[in-house]
Amino acid sequence: MATPGEDIVRGAVQRYAALQPRLEQVAERYVALVTGLLDDAGINYLNITGRAKSVASFAAKADRRVGDRLVYAEPLEQITDQVGVRVITYLHSDVAAVAELLADQLRVLDDRDMGQETASEGRFGYASRHLLVEPAAGGDRDPGADELGDHPAQVQIRTVLQHAWAEFEHAIRYKGNVPVQHAPDLDRRFTLAAGLLELADREFSKISDRLQASLPQPRASADPGDPRIDSDELAAFLEAEYTEAGWSRPDHYSWVGSLLLELGITSLDELAALLTAVDSDAINERMGYKYPPGAVRRLDDALLSLFGERYVELHSNGHRRDLLRARLDRLSTPPADGGT
């Protein structure tokens, strides 16, 4: 005869198995939404992935117990990582930028900085920012949020070094077979590795700051037949034009080069002359950036302010016209007195 706990788990797993195919679609839409938000904001990242929790993984988590008591009395409501999205960044500062952006566009139900919690205990170890989010109601939310219903997702944000540590540690501790006699030494080594990676993250940030402070020398175009402004030359130009902006994703420089080509701009001299007509301070004030925009996003807003609806209708902007029109409205509306 099944115990009450076993009935709870069995019923929850059966209902989750029926729901899981729908959650796969929700996960794909969350990935598309988060990718669009980060690309539009110009925040650099390595990759964005997502998944719906497998039925087997849900069943194992639903059956967790403390003694004879279930950890989750209502598994379907209390297990909140049924839909998961993972954002891997290069720099630690970008973790905070991604979290701020998601808080601006989505409703945050929970926000845990696992690295900060570990550090507050005087330890080195797992470091990742975990946000539980759901679509926000009304406001300026991204149109893609309308496709998600009211289902939440757990978004994990971490640097590539934090991700490497977490994946290796998980594989060894939870999927491996660690002999009891070796556990203390492995704990010590994992702690040492976590400390070294935290130091490496800091050094990467310092390297980024140093490189941003110095203008790289442009190289000759790799493809003389490409009429677009060379991506490396454009990156160097934008670093000088927007000295306080962060780096953008490498592919975004070639993408914005395509937009410039559609506008008939094929040289940095033409672009420099064009940008003299841009009031960057007014754009910054009206956009009210709540996260550090990348250099490509800064140029994107400048071109939008100059060309208006013509820019929105460019072929390369076909996938984001609604977002651009929302931004154009902000650029066209002076901020209220006392703030943006």
Secondary structure, DSSP 8 states (H G I E B T S, - for coil): ---HHHHHHHHHHHHHHHHHHHHHHHHHHHHHHHHHHHHHHT---SEEEEEE--HHHHHHHHT-EETTEES-SSHHHH---SEEEEEEESSHHHHHHHHHHHHHHEEEEEEEEHHHHHHHTT------EEEEEEE--STT--GGGGGGTT--EEEEEEEHHHHHHHHHHHHHHHHS---GGGHHHHHHHHHHHHHHHHHHHHHHHHHHHHHHHS-------S-TT--S--HHHHHHHHHHHSTTSB---HHHHHHHHHHHHHTT--SHHHHHHHHTT--HHHHHHHHT-SS--BHHHHHHHHHHHHHTHHHHTSGGGGGGHHHHHHHHHHHHS---TT--
